[in-house]
Amino acid sequence: MTDSAANPTPNCVQTVATLFAFCGIYLAIAGGLMLFRPGTISMSAGAPLLFGLEVSGPYMFLLVALVGVRSRMGVSETQ
């Protein structure tokens, strides 16, 4: 593998990945609330982040949350 100190990840990439992680955390909380306490939060709570996939239910919230958090973890591992 290459030496990560010689090729650091640019700050803008880290910032975007961190925003993905924050969106993922928000979607995980919203999906968990929908799953464990139905009716607490509306499905439209994730509409700006899911672009129509919110009609698939809380499992789609959790799946997209996993992708968002995993993308940040992947960027962290490349440092």
mmJSON file of the N, C-alpha and C atoms, coordinates in Angstrom:
{"data_MODEL":{"atom_site":{
"group_PDB":["ATOM","ATOM","ATOM","ATOM","ATOM","ATOM","ATOM","ATOM","ATOM","ATOM","ATOM","ATOM","ATOM","ATOM","ATOM","ATOM","ATOM","ATOM","ATOM","ATOM","ATOM","ATOM","ATOM","ATOM","ATOM","ATOM","ATOM","ATOM","ATOM","ATOM","ATOM","ATOM","ATOM","ATOM","ATOM","ATOM","ATOM","ATOM","ATOM","ATOM","ATOM","ATOM","ATOM","ATOM","ATOM","ATOM","ATOM","ATOM","ATOM","ATOM","ATOM","ATOM","ATOM","ATOM","ATOM","ATOM","ATOM","ATOM","ATOM","ATOM","ATOM","ATOM","ATOM","ATOM","ATOM","ATOM","ATOM","ATOM","ATOM","ATOM","ATOM","ATOM","ATOM","ATOM","ATOM","ATOM","ATOM","ATOM","ATOM","ATOM","ATOM","ATOM","ATOM","ATOM","ATOM","ATOM","ATOM","ATOM","ATOM","ATOM","ATOM","ATOM","ATOM","ATOM","ATOM","ATOM","ATOM","ATOM","ATOM","ATOM","ATOM","ATOM","ATOM","ATOM","ATOM","ATOM","ATOM","ATOM","ATOM","ATOM","ATOM","ATOM","ATOM","ATOM","ATOM","ATOM","ATOM","ATOM","ATOM","ATOM","ATOM","ATOM","ATOM","ATOM","ATOM","ATOM","ATOM","ATOM","ATOM","ATOM","ATOM","ATOM","ATOM","ATOM","ATOM","ATOM","ATOM","ATOM","ATOM","ATOM","ATOM","ATOM","ATOM","ATOM","ATOM","ATOM","ATOM","ATOM","ATOM","ATOM","ATOM","ATOM","ATOM","ATOM","ATOM","ATOM","ATOM","ATOM","ATOM","ATOM","ATOM","ATOM","ATOM","ATOM","ATOM","ATOM","ATOM","ATOM","ATOM","ATOM","ATOM","ATOM","ATOM","ATOM","ATOM","ATOM","ATOM","ATOM","ATOM","ATOM","ATOM","ATOM","ATOM","ATOM","ATOM","ATOM","ATOM","ATOM","ATOM","ATOM","ATOM","ATOM","ATOM","ATOM","ATOM","ATOM","ATOM","ATOM","ATOM","ATOM","ATOM","ATOM","ATOM","ATOM","ATOM","ATOM","ATOM","ATOM","ATOM","ATOM","ATOM","ATOM","ATOM","ATOM","ATOM","ATOM","ATOM","ATOM","ATOM","ATOM","ATOM","ATOM","ATOM","ATOM","ATOM","ATOM","ATOM","ATOM","ATOM","ATOM","ATOM","ATOM","ATOM","ATOM","ATOM","ATOM","ATOM"],
"id":[1,2,3,4,5,6,7,8,9,10,11,12,13,14,15,16,17,18,19,20,21,22,23,24,25,26,27,28,29,30,31,32,33,34,35,36,37,38,39,40,41,42,43,44,45,46,47,48,49,50,51,52,53,54,55,56,57,58,59,60,61,62,63,64,65,66,67,68,69,70,71,72,73,74,75,76,77,78,79,80,81,82,83,84,85,86,87,88,89,90,91,92,93,94,95,96,97,98,99,100,101,102,103,104,105,106,107,108,109,110,111,112,113,114,115,116,117,118,119,120,121,122,123,124,125,126,127,128,129,130,131,132,133,134,135,136,137,138,139,140,141,142,143,144,145,146,147,148,149,150,151,152,153,154,155,156,157,158,159,160,161,162,163,164,165,166,167,168,169,170,171,172,173,174,175,176,177,178,179,180,181,182,183,184,185,186,187,188,189,190,191,192,193,194,195,196,197,198,199,200,201,202,203,204,205,206,207,208,209,210,211,212,213,214,215,216,217,218,219,220,221,222,223,224,225,226,227,228,229,230,231,232,233,234,235,236,237],
"type_symbol":["N","C","C","N","C","C","N","C","C","N","C","C","N","C","C","N","C","C","N","C","C","N","C","C","N","C","C","N","C","C","N","C","C","N","C","C","N","C","C","N","C","C","N","C","C","N","C","C","N","C","C","N","C","C","N","C","C","N","C","C","N","C","C","N","C","C","N","C","C","N","C","C","N","C","C","N","C","C","N","C","C","N","C","C","N","C","C","N","C","C","N","C","C","N","C","C","N","C","C","N","C","C","N","C","C","N","C","C","N","C","C","N","C","C","N","C","C","N","C","C","N","C","C","N","C","C","N","C","C","N","C","C","N","C","C","N","C","C","N","C","C","N","C","C","N","C","C","N","C","C","N","C","C","N","C","C","N","C","C","N","C","C","N","C","C","N","C","C","N","C","C","N","C","C","N","C","C","N","C","C","N","C","C","N","C","C","N","C","C","N","C","C","N","C","C","N","C","C","N","C","C","N","C","C","N","C","C","N","C","C","N","C","C","N","C","C","N","C","C","N","C","C","N","C","C","N","C","C","N","C","C","N","C","C","N","C","C"],
"label_atom_id":["N","CA","C","N","CA","C","N","CA","C","N","CA","C","N","CA","C","N","CA","C","N","CA","C","N","CA","C","N","CA","C","N","CA","C","N","CA","C","N","CA","C","N","CA","C","N","CA","C","N","CA","C","N","CA","C","N","CA","C","N","CA","C","N","CA","C","N","CA","C","N","CA","C","N","CA","C","N","CA","C","N","CA","C","N","CA","C","N","CA","C","N","CA","C","N","CA","C","N","CA","C","N","CA","C","N","CA","C","N","CA","C","N","CA","C","N","CA","C","N","CA","C","N","CA","C","N","CA","C","N","CA","C","N","CA","C","N","CA","C","N","CA","C","N","CA","C","N","CA","C","N","CA","C","N","CA","C","N","CA","C","N","CA","C","N","CA","C","N","CA","C","N","CA","C","N","CA","C","N","CA","C","N","CA","C","N","CA","C","N","CA","C","N","CA","C","N","CA","C","N","CA","C","N","CA","C","N","CA","C","N","CA","C","N","CA","C","N","CA","C","N","CA","C","N","CA","C","N","CA","C","N","CA","C","N","CA","C","N","CA","C","N","CA","C","N","CA","C","N","CA","C","N","CA","C","N","CA","C","N","CA","C","N","CA","C","N","CA","C","N","CA","C","N","CA","C"],
"label_alt_id":[null,null,null,null,null,null,null,null,null,null,null,null,null,null,null,null,null,null,null,null,null,null,null,null,null,null,null,null,null,null,null,null,null,null,null,null,null,null,null,null,null,null,null,null,null,null,null,null,null,null,null,null,null,null,null,null,null,null,null,null,null,null,null,null,null,null,null,null,null,null,null,null,null,null,null,null,null,null,null,null,null,null,null,null,null,null,null,null,null,null,null,null,null,null,null,null,null,null,null,null,null,null,null,null,null,null,null,null,null,null,null,null,null,null,null,null,null,null,null,null,null,null,null,null,null,null,null,null,null,null,null,null,null,null,null,null,null,null,null,null,null,null,null,null,null,null,null,null,null,null,null,null,null,null,null,null,null,null,null,null,null,null,null,null,null,null,null,null,null,null,null,null,null,null,null,null,null,null,null,null,null,null,null,null,null,null,null,null,null,null,null,null,null,null,null,null,null,null,null,null,null,null,null,null,null,null,null,null,null,null,null,null,null,null,null,null,null,null,null,null,null,null,null,null,null,null,null,null,null,null,null,null,null,null,null,null,null],
"label_comp_id":["MET","MET","MET","THR","THR","THR","ASP","ASP","ASP","SER","SER","SER","ALA","ALA","ALA","ALA","ALA","ALA","ASN","ASN","ASN","PRO","PRO","PRO","THR","THR","THR","PRO","PRO","PRO","ASN","ASN","ASN","CYS","CYS","CYS","VAL","VAL","VAL","GLN","GLN","GLN","THR","THR","THR","VAL","VAL","VAL","ALA","ALA","ALA","THR","THR","THR","LEU","LEU","LEU","PHE","PHE","PHE","ALA","ALA","ALA","PHE","PHE","PHE","CYS","CYS","CYS","GLY","GLY","GLY","ILE","ILE","ILE","TYR","TYR","TYR","LEU","LEU","LEU","ALA","ALA","ALA","ILE","ILE","ILE","ALA","ALA","ALA","GLY","GLY","GLY","GLY","GLY","GLY","LEU","LEU","LEU","MET","MET","MET","LEU","LEU","LEU","PHE","PHE","PHE","ARG","ARG","ARG","PRO","PRO","PRO","GLY","GLY","GLY","THR","THR","THR","ILE","ILE","ILE","SER","SER","SER","MET","MET","MET","SER","SER","SER","ALA","ALA","ALA","GLY","GLY","GLY","ALA","ALA","ALA","PRO","PRO","PRO","LEU","LEU","LEU","LEU","LEU","LEU","PHE","PHE","PHE","GLY","GLY","GLY","LEU","LEU","LEU","GLU","GLU","GLU","VAL","VAL","VAL","SER","SER","SER","GLY","GLY","GLY","PRO","PRO","PRO","TYR","TYR","TYR","MET","MET","MET","PHE","PHE","PHE","LEU","LEU","LEU","LEU","LEU","LEU","VAL","VAL","VAL","ALA","ALA","ALA","LEU","LEU","LEU","VAL","VAL","VAL","GLY","GLY","GLY","VAL","VAL","VAL","ARG","ARG","ARG","SER","SER","SER","ARG","ARG","ARG","MET","MET","MET","GLY","GLY","GLY","VAL","VAL","VAL","SER","SER","SER","GLU","GLU","GLU","THR","THR","THR","GLN","GLN","GLN"],
"label_asym_id":["A","A","A","A","A","A","A","A","A","A","A","A","A","A","A","A","A","A","A","A","A","A","A","A","A","A","A","A","A","A","A","A","A","A","A","A","A","A","A","A","A","A","A","A","A","A","A","A","A","A","A","A","A","A","A","A","A","A","A","A","A","A","A","A","A","A","A","A","A","A","A","A","A","A","A","A","A","A","A","A","A","A","A","A","A","A","A","A","A","A","A","A","A","A","A","A","A","A","A","A","A","A","A","A","A","A","A","A","A","A","A","A","A","A","A","A","A","A","A","A","A","A","A","A","A","A","A","A","A","A","A","A","A","A","A","A","A","A","A","A","A","A","A","A","A","A","A","A","A","A","A","A","A","A","A","A","A","A","A","A","A","A","A","A","A","A","A","A","A","A","A","A","A","A","A","A","A","A","A","A","A","A","A","A","A","A","A","A","A","A","A","A","A","A","A","A","A","A","A","A","A","A","A","A","A","A","A","A","A","A","A","A","A","A","A","A","A","A","A","A","A","A","A","A","A","A","A","A","A","A","A","A","A","A","A","A","A"],
"label_entity_id":["1","1","1","1","1","1","1","1","1","1","1","1","1","1","1","1","1","1","1","1","1","1","1","1","1","1","1","1","1","1","1","1","1","1","1","1","1","1","1","1","1","1","1","1","1","1","1","1","1","1","1","1","1","1","1","1","1","1","1","1","1","1","1","1","1","1","1","1","1","1","1","1","1","1","1","1","1","1","1","1","1","1","1","1","1","1","1","1","1","1","1","1","1","1","1","1","1","1","1","1","1","1","1","1","1","1","1","1","1","1","1","1","1","1","1","1","1","1","1","1","1","1","1","1","1","1","1","1","1","1","1","1","1","1","1","1","1","1","1","1","1","1","1","1","1","1","1","1","1","1","1","1","1","1","1","1","1","1","1","1","1","1","1","1","1","1","1","1","1","1","1","1","1","1","1","1","1","1","1","1","1","1","1","1","1","1","1","1","1","1","1","1","1","1","1","1","1","1","1","1","1","1","1","1","1","1","1","1","1","1","1","1","1","1","1","1","1","1","1","1","1","1","1","1","1","1","1","1","1","1","1","1","1","1","1","1","1"],
"label_seq_id":[1,1,1,2,2,2,3,3,3,4,4,4,5,5,5,6,6,6,7,7,7,8,8,8,9,9,9,10,10,10,11,11,11,12,12,12,13,13,13,14,14,14,15,15,15,16,16,16,17,17,17,18,18,18,19,19,19,20,20,20,21,21,21,22,22,22,23,23,23,24,24,24,25,25,25,26,26,26,27,27,27,28,28,28,29,29,29,30,30,30,31,31,31,32,32,32,33,33,33,34,34,34,35,35,35,36,36,36,37,37,37,38,38,38,39,39,39,40,40,40,41,41,41,42,42,42,43,43,43,44,44,44,45,45,45,46,46,46,47,47,47,48,48,48,49,49,49,50,50,50,51,51,51,52,52,52,53,53,53,54,54,54,55,55,55,56,56,56,57,57,57,58,58,58,59,59,59,60,60,60,61,61,61,62,62,62,63,63,63,64,64,64,65,65,65,66,66,66,67,67,67,68,68,68,69,69,69,70,70,70,71,71,71,72,72,72,73,73,73,74,74,74,75,75,75,76,76,76,77,77,77,78,78,78,79,79,79],
"pdbx_PDB_ins_code":[null,null,null,null,null,null,null,null,null,null,null,null,null,null,null,null,null,null,null,null,null,null,null,null,null,null,null,null,null,null,null,null,null,null,null,null,null,null,null,null,null,null,null,null,null,null,null,null,null,null,null,null,null,null,null,null,null,null,null,null,null,null,null,null,null,null,null,null,null,null,null,null,null,null,null,null,null,null,null,null,null,null,null,null,null,null,null,null,null,null,null,null,null,null,null,null,null,null,null,null,null,null,null,null,null,null,null,null,null,null,null,null,null,null,null,null,null,null,null,null,null,null,null,null,null,null,null,null,null,null,null,null,null,null,null,null,null,null,null,null,null,null,null,null,null,null,null,null,null,null,null,null,null,null,null,null,null,null,null,null,null,null,null,null,null,null,null,null,null,null,null,null,null,null,null,null,null,null,null,null,null,null,null,null,null,null,null,null,null,null,null,null,null,null,null,null,null,null,null,null,null,null,null,null,null,null,null,null,null,null,null,null,null,null,null,null,null,null,null,null,null,null,null,null,null,null,null,null,null,null,null,null,null,null,null,null,null],
"Cartn_x":[0.827,0.0,0.873,0.273,1.023,1.058,2.033,2.162,1.142,0.221,-0.844,-0.324,0.828,1.378,1.846,2.25,2.692,1.517,0.357,-0.839,-2.01,-2.01,-3.11,-4.415,-5.522,-6.837,-7.106,-7.543,-7.823,-8.914,-8.824,-9.783,-11.205,-11.372,-12.727,-13.366,-12.582,-13.104,-13.505,-12.698,-13.026,-14.284,-14.452,-15.628,-16.895,-16.857,-18.029,-18.348,-17.343,-17.578,-18.16,-17.74,-18.298,-19.755,-20.088,-21.49,-22.327,-21.78,-22.473,-22.724,-21.734,-21.891,-22.966,-22.999,-24.037,-25.421,-25.541,-26.833,-27.198,-26.21,-26.453,-26.91,-26.311,-26.723,-28.148,-28.482,-29.849,-30.839,-30.506,-31.401,-31.513,-30.439,-30.489,-31.405,-31.317,-32.195,-33.647,-33.899,-35.268,-35.802,-34.999,-35.425,-35.666,-34.807,-35.0,-36.277,-36.542,-37.793,-39.005,-38.941,-40.063,-40.26,-39.169,-39.25,-39.754,-39.235,-39.557,-40.729,-41.031,-42.178,-42.936,-43.711,-44.431,-45.33,-45.346,-46.178,-45.498,-44.311,-43.594,-43.082,-42.599,-42.004,-42.555,-42.753,-43.32,-42.256,-42.705,-41.79,-41.182,-41.852,-41.335,-40.15,-39.789,-38.637,-37.336,-37.291,-36.084,-36.172,-37.251,-37.463,-36.332,-35.782,-34.694,-33.422,-33.246,-32.03,-32.231,-33.466,-33.716,-34.293,-34.737,-35.204,-36.233,-37.277,-38.353,-38.267,-37.127,-36.987,-37.636,-38.087,-38.682,-39.989,-40.626,-41.867,-41.605,-40.357,-40.009,-39.998,-40.096,-40.202,-38.915,-38.954,-37.803,-36.568,-36.76,-35.589,-34.727,-35.342,-34.569,-33.807,-34.412,-33.714,-32.452,-32.588,-31.449,-30.398,-30.825,-29.875,-29.059,-29.718,-29.005,-28.12,-28.57,-27.743,-26.468,-26.578,-25.404,-24.418,-24.926,-24.071,-23.366,-24.096,-23.506,-22.411,-22.667,-21.658,-20.479,-20.757,-19.665,-18.761,-19.324,-18.49,-17.493,-17.922,-16.994,-15.927,-16.329,-15.356,-14.33,-14.772,-13.848,-12.832,-13.267,-12.334,-11.357,-11.841,-10.964,-9.887,-10.257,-9.284,-8.2,-8.484,-7.485,-6.474,-6.699,-5.755,-4.479],
"Cartn_y":[-1.187,0.0,1.253,2.357,3.609,4.224,5.056,5.759,6.887,6.858,7.862,9.235,9.303,10.604,11.362,10.627,11.272,11.766,11.138,11.506,11.754,12.865,13.117,13.391,13.06,13.325,14.827,15.43,16.869,17.234,18.446,18.897,18.938,19.3,19.374,17.986,16.949,15.587,15.159,15.504,15.175,15.904,17.15,17.928,17.331,16.958,16.359,15.013,14.225,12.936,13.121,14.157,14.443,14.87,15.652,16.012,14.773,13.84,12.575,11.836,11.833,11.142,11.803,13.14,13.833,13.532,13.508,13.149,11.711,10.845,9.448,9.279,10.038,9.97,10.466,11.548,12.075,11.045,10.418,9.424,8.181,7.801,6.653,6.936,8.135,8.501,8.534,9.152,9.231,7.838,7.007,5.651,4.802,4.954,4.222,4.633,5.928,6.399,5.861,5.868,5.353,3.86,3.149,1.705,1.3,1.946,1.537,2.289,3.488,4.26,4.824,3.978,4.422,5.62,6.565,7.752,8.904,8.68,9.744,10.801,10.355,11.265,10.909,11.901,11.703,11.189,10.444,9.953,11.099,12.213,13.348,14.02,13.564,14.129,13.873,12.82,12.511,12.84,13.485,13.772,14.569,15.589,16.332,15.503,14.451,13.644,12.364,11.89,10.61,10.732,11.901,12.161,11.144,10.905,10.012,8.619,8.234,6.898,6.785,7.895,7.846,7.066,6.896,6.129,4.628,4.202,2.796,2.421,3.393,3.109,3.325,2.967,3.227,2.423,1.292,0.507,1.24,2.01,2.803,3.905,4.485,5.477,4.856,3.66,3.007,2.582,2.157,1.758,2.952,4.061,5.262,5.808,5.675,6.091,5.275,3.98,3.113,3.524,3.85,4.282,5.593,6.53,7.822,7.7,6.92,6.755,5.942,4.946,4.122,4.913,5.871,6.683,7.503,8.011,8.764,7.844,6.638,5.708,5.319,5.194,4.866,5.962,7.214,8.329,8.375,8.062,8.051,6.97,5.832,4.749,5.062,5.922,6.229,7.268,7.857,8.867,8.243],
"Cartn_z":[0.0,0.0,0.0,-0.322,-0.352,1.031,1.237,2.504,2.543,3.515,3.564,3.975,4.611,4.978,3.735,2.711,1.485,0.654,0.789,0.035,0.994,1.688,2.626,1.875,2.523,1.945,1.999,0.904,0.901,1.908,2.436,3.443,2.909,1.64,1.09,1.03,0.759,0.73,2.14,3.12,4.506,4.954,4.525,4.903,4.312,3.055,2.417,3.062,3.366,4.013,5.415,6.116,7.433,7.322,6.312,6.086,5.773,5.001,4.733,6.045,6.93,8.21,9.058,9.091,9.862,9.299,7.987,7.363,7.695,7.695,8.044,9.477,10.38,11.787,11.942,11.26,11.303,10.77,9.638,9.054,9.933,10.601,11.511,12.695,13.235,14.352,13.889,12.739,12.227,11.897,11.262,10.932,12.164,13.156,14.41,15.12,15.148,15.747,15.007,13.679,12.893,13.11,13.29,13.435,14.819,15.85,17.213,17.826,17.32,17.805,16.613,15.954,14.752,15.043,14.134,14.274,14.991,15.545,16.257,15.291,14.16,13.187,11.804,10.993,9.662,8.693,7.703,6.669,5.871,5.821,5.059,5.754,6.948,7.647,6.888,6.1,5.351,3.881,3.476,2.055,1.409,2.058,1.396,1.181,1.972,1.861,1.061,0.949,0.3,-1.101,-1.499,-2.865,-3.349,-2.562,-2.965,-2.381,-1.865,-1.291,0.083,0.661,1.989,2.009,0.844,0.793,0.989,0.939,1.156,2.626,3.5,4.924,5.697,6.968,7.843,7.47,6.8,6.422,5.394,4.535,3.572,4.296,5.331,6.147,6.734,7.288,7.923,6.906,5.73,4.692,4.197,3.943,3.484,4.607,5.85,6.984,7.041,6.8,6.795,5.704,4.538,3.434,3.779,4.383,4.734,5.776,6.799,7.857,7.343,6.541,6.006,5.056,4.345,3.461,4.274,5.418,6.274,6.843,7.218,7.76,6.696,5.461,4.377,4.138,4.225,4.051,5.227,6.421,7.593,7.479,6.894,6.762,5.741,4.79,3.774,4.237,5.38,5.872,6.348],
"occupancy":[1.0,1.0,1.0,1.0,1.0,1.0,1.0,1.0,1.0,1.0,1.0,1.0,1.0,1.0,1.0,1.0,1.0,1.0,1.0,1.0,1.0,1.0,1.0,1.0,1.0,1.0,1.0,1.0,1.0,1.0,1.0,1.0,1.0,1.0,1.0,1.0,1.0,1.0,1.0,1.0,1.0,1.0,1.0,1.0,1.0,1.0,1.0,1.0,1.0,1.0,1.0,1.0,1.0,1.0,1.0,1.0,1.0,1.0,1.0,1.0,1.0,1.0,1.0,1.0,1.0,1.0,1.0,1.0,1.0,1.0,1.0,1.0,1.0,1.0,1.0,1.0,1.0,1.0,1.0,1.0,1.0,1.0,1.0,1.0,1.0,1.0,1.0,1.0,1.0,1.0,1.0,1.0,1.0,1.0,1.0,1.0,1.0,1.0,1.0,1.0,1.0,1.0,1.0,1.0,1.0,1.0,1.0,1.0,1.0,1.0,1.0,1.0,1.0,1.0,1.0,1.0,1.0,1.0,1.0,1.0,1.0,1.0,1.0,1.0,1.0,1.0,1.0,1.0,1.0,1.0,1.0,1.0,1.0,1.0,1.0,1.0,1.0,1.0,1.0,1.0,1.0,1.0,1.0,1.0,1.0,1.0,1.0,1.0,1.0,1.0,1.0,1.0,1.0,1.0,1.0,1.0,1.0,1.0,1.0,1.0,1.0,1.0,1.0,1.0,1.0,1.0,1.0,1.0,1.0,1.0,1.0,1.0,1.0,1.0,1.0,1.0,1.0,1.0,1.0,1.0,1.0,1.0,1.0,1.0,1.0,1.0,1.0,1.0,1.0,1.0,1.0,1.0,1.0,1.0,1.0,1.0,1.0,1.0,1.0,1.0,1.0,1.0,1.0,1.0,1.0,1.0,1.0,1.0,1.0,1.0,1.0,1.0,1.0,1.0,1.0,1.0,1.0,1.0,1.0,1.0,1.0,1.0,1.0,1.0,1.0,1.0,1.0,1.0,1.0,1.0,1.0,1.0,1.0,1.0,1.0,1.0,1.0],
"B_iso_or_equiv":[0.0,0.0,0.0,0.0,0.0,0.0,0.0,0.0,0.0,0.0,0.0,0.0,0.0,0.0,0.0,0.0,0.0,0.0,0.0,0.0,0.0,0.0,0.0,0.0,0.0,0.0,0.0,0.0,0.0,0.0,0.0,0.0,0.0,0.0,0.0,0.0,0.0,0.0,0.0,0.0,0.0,0.0,0.0,0.0,0.0,0.0,0.0,0.0,0.0,0.0,0.0,0.0,0.0,0.0,0.0,0.0,0.0,0.0,0.0,0.0,0.0,0.0,0.0,0.0,0.0,0.0,0.0,0.0,0.0,0.0,0.0,0.0,0.0,0.0,0.0,0.0,0.0,0.0,0.0,0.0,0.0,0.0,0.0,0.0,0.0,0.0,0.0,0.0,0.0,0.0,0.0,0.0,0.0,0.0,0.0,0.0,0.0,0.0,0.0,0.0,0.0,0.0,0.0,0.0,0.0,0.0,0.0,0.0,0.0,0.0,0.0,0.0,0.0,0.0,0.0,0.0,0.0,0.0,0.0,0.0,0.0,0.0,0.0,0.0,0.0,0.0,0.0,0.0,0.0,0.0,0.0,0.0,0.0,0.0,0.0,0.0,0.0,0.0,0.0,0.0,0.0,0.0,0.0,0.0,0.0,0.0,0.0,0.0,0.0,0.0,0.0,0.0,0.0,0.0,0.0,0.0,0.0,0.0,0.0,0.0,0.0,0.0,0.0,0.0,0.0,0.0,0.0,0.0,0.0,0.0,0.0,0.0,0.0,0.0,0.0,0.0,0.0,0.0,0.0,0.0,0.0,0.0,0.0,0.0,0.0,0.0,0.0,0.0,0.0,0.0,0.0,0.0,0.0,0.0,0.0,0.0,0.0,0.0,0.0,0.0,0.0,0.0,0.0,0.0,0.0,0.0,0.0,0.0,0.0,0.0,0.0,0.0,0.0,0.0,0.0,0.0,0.0,0.0,0.0,0.0,0.0,0.0,0.0,0.0,0.0,0.0,0.0,0.0,0.0,0.0,0.0,0.0,0.0,0.0,0.0,0.0,0.0],
"pdbx_formal_charge":[null,null,null,null,null,null,null,null,null,null,null,null,null,null,null,null,null,null,null,null,null,null,null,null,null,null,null,null,null,null,null,null,null,null,null,null,null,null,null,null,null,null,null,null,null,null,null,null,null,null,null,null,null,null,null,null,null,null,null,null,null,null,null,null,null,null,null,null,null,null,null,null,null,null,null,null,null,null,null,null,null,null,null,null,null,null,null,null,null,null,null,null,null,null,null,null,null,null,null,null,null,null,null,null,null,null,null,null,null,null,null,null,null,null,null,null,null,null,null,null,null,null,null,null,null,null,null,null,null,null,null,null,null,null,null,null,null,null,null,null,null,null,null,null,null,null,null,null,null,null,null,null,null,null,null,null,null,null,null,null,null,null,null,null,null,null,null,null,null,null,null,null,null,null,null,null,null,null,null,null,null,null,null,null,null,null,null,null,null,null,null,null,null,null,null,null,null,null,null,null,null,null,null,null,null,null,null,null,null,null,null,null,null,null,null,null,null,null,null,null,null,null,null,null,null,null,null,null,null,null,null,null,null,null,null,null,null],
"auth_seq_id":[1,1,1,2,2,2,3,3,3,4,4,4,5,5,5,6,6,6,7,7,7,8,8,8,9,9,9,10,10,10,11,11,11,12,12,12,13,13,13,14,14,14,15,15,15,16,16,16,17,17,17,18,18,18,19,19,19,20,20,20,21,21,21,22,22,22,23,23,23,24,24,24,25,25,25,26,26,26,27,27,27,28,28,28,29,29,29,30,30,30,31,31,31,32,32,32,33,33,33,34,34,34,35,35,35,36,36,36,37,37,37,38,38,38,39,39,39,40,40,40,41,41,41,42,42,42,43,43,43,44,44,44,45,45,45,46,46,46,47,47,47,48,48,48,49,49,49,50,50,50,51,51,51,52,52,52,53,53,53,54,54,54,55,55,55,56,56,56,57,57,57,58,58,58,59,59,59,60,60,60,61,61,61,62,62,62,63,63,63,64,64,64,65,65,65,66,66,66,67,67,67,68,68,68,69,69,69,70,70,70,71,71,71,72,72,72,73,73,73,74,74,74,75,75,75,76,76,76,77,77,77,78,78,78,79,79,79],
"auth_comp_id":["MET","MET","MET","THR","THR","THR","ASP","ASP","ASP","SER","SER","SER","ALA","ALA","ALA","ALA","ALA","ALA","ASN","ASN","ASN","PRO","PRO","PRO","THR","THR","THR","PRO","PRO","PRO","ASN","ASN","ASN","CYS","CYS","CYS","VAL","VAL","VAL","GLN","GLN","GLN","THR","THR","THR","VAL","VAL","VAL","ALA","ALA","ALA","THR","THR","THR","LEU","LEU","LEU","PHE","PHE","PHE","ALA","ALA","ALA","PHE","PHE","PHE","CYS","CYS","CYS","GLY","GLY","GLY","ILE","ILE","ILE","TYR","TYR","TYR","LEU","LEU","LEU","ALA","ALA","ALA","ILE","ILE","ILE","ALA","ALA","ALA","GLY","GLY","GLY","GLY","GLY","GLY","LEU","LEU","LEU","MET","MET","MET","LEU","LEU","LEU","PHE","PHE","PHE","ARG","ARG","ARG","PRO","PRO","PRO","GLY","GLY","GLY","THR","THR","THR","ILE","ILE","ILE","SER","SER","SER","MET","MET","MET","SER","SER","SER","ALA","ALA","ALA","GLY","GLY","GLY","ALA","ALA","ALA","PRO","PRO","PRO","LEU","LEU","LEU","LEU","LEU","LEU","PHE","PHE","PHE","GLY","GLY","GLY","LEU","LEU","LEU","GLU","GLU","GLU","VAL","VAL","VAL","SER","SER","SER","GLY","GLY","GLY","PRO","PRO","PRO","TYR","TYR","TYR","MET","MET","MET","PHE","PHE","PHE","LEU","LEU","LEU","LEU","LEU","LEU","VAL","VAL","VAL","ALA","ALA","ALA","LEU","LEU","LEU","VAL","VAL","VAL","GLY","GLY","GLY","VAL","VAL","VAL","ARG","ARG","ARG","SER","SER","SER","ARG","ARG","ARG","MET","MET","MET","GLY","GLY","GLY","VAL","VAL","VAL","SER","SER","SER","GLU","GLU","GLU","THR","THR","THR","GLN","GLN","GLN"],
"auth_asym_id":["A","A","A","A","A","A","A","A","A","A","A","A","A","A","A","A","A","A","A","A","A","A","A","A","A","A","A","A","A","A","A","A","A","A","A","A","A","A","A","A","A","A","A","A","A","A","A","A","A","A","A","A","A","A","A","A","A","A","A","A","A","A","A","A","A","A","A","A","A","A","A","A","A","A","A","A","A","A","A","A","A","A","A","A","A","A","A","A","A","A","A","A","A","A","A","A","A","A","A","A","A","A","A","A","A","A","A","A","A","A","A","A","A","A","A","A","A","A","A","A","A","A","A","A","A","A","A","A","A","A","A","A","A","A","A","A","A","A","A","A","A","A","A","A","A","A","A","A","A","A","A","A","A","A","A","A","A","A","A","A","A","A","A","A","A","A","A","A","A","A","A","A","A","A","A","A","A","A","A","A","A","A","A","A","A","A","A","A","A","A","A","A","A","A","A","A","A","A","A","A","A","A","A","A","A","A","A","A","A","A","A","A","A","A","A","A","A","A","A","A","A","A","A","A","A","A","A","A","A","A","A","A","A","A","A","A","A"],
"auth_atom_id":["N","CA","C","N","CA","C","N","CA","C","N","CA","C","N","CA","C","N","CA","C","N","CA","C","N","CA","C","N","CA","C","N","CA","C","N","CA","C","N","CA","C","N","CA","C","N","CA","C","N","CA","C","N","CA","C","N","CA","C","N","CA","C","N","CA","C","N","CA","C","N","CA","C","N","CA","C","N","CA","C","N","CA","C","N","CA","C","N","CA","C","N","CA","C","N","CA","C","N","CA","C","N","CA","C","N","CA","C","N","CA","C","N","CA","C","N","CA","C","N","CA","C","N","CA","C","N","CA","C","N","CA","C","N","CA","C","N","CA","C","N","CA","C","N","CA","C","N","CA","C","N","CA","C","N","CA","C","N","CA","C","N","CA","C","N","CA","C","N","CA","C","N","CA","C","N","CA","C","N","CA","C","N","CA","C","N","CA","C","N","CA","C","N","CA","C","N","CA","C","N","CA","C","N","CA","C","N","CA","C","N","CA","C","N","CA","C","N","CA","C","N","CA","C","N","CA","C","N","CA","C","N","CA","C","N","CA","C","N","CA","C","N","CA","C","N","CA","C","N","CA","C","N","CA","C","N","CA","C","N","CA","C","N","CA","C","N","CA","C","N","CA","C","N","CA","C"],
"pdbx_PDB_model_num":[1,1,1,1,1,1,1,1,1,1,1,1,1,1,1,1,1,1,1,1,1,1,1,1,1,1,1,1,1,1,1,1,1,1,1,1,1,1,1,1,1,1,1,1,1,1,1,1,1,1,1,1,1,1,1,1,1,1,1,1,1,1,1,1,1,1,1,1,1,1,1,1,1,1,1,1,1,1,1,1,1,1,1,1,1,1,1,1,1,1,1,1,1,1,1,1,1,1,1,1,1,1,1,1,1,1,1,1,1,1,1,1,1,1,1,1,1,1,1,1,1,1,1,1,1,1,1,1,1,1,1,1,1,1,1,1,1,1,1,1,1,1,1,1,1,1,1,1,1,1,1,1,1,1,1,1,1,1,1,1,1,1,1,1,1,1,1,1,1,1,1,1,1,1,1,1,1,1,1,1,1,1,1,1,1,1,1,1,1,1,1,1,1,1,1,1,1,1,1,1,1,1,1,1,1,1,1,1,1,1,1,1,1,1,1,1,1,1,1,1,1,1,1,1,1,1,1,1,1,1,1,1,1,1,1,1,1]
}}}
